[in-house]
């Protein structure tokens, strides 16, 4: 299973539901962003 996940979703309700599902699946690290440029910067920072 995945240990690190980045969710990029602009709808708060969907973002919350995906986060809950991933927590139920015991994903260790969940990063969230609502904008593509924010997600891009988070990915760029990791590599």
Order of alpha helices (4+ residues) and beta strands (2+ residues): beta-alpha-beta-alpha
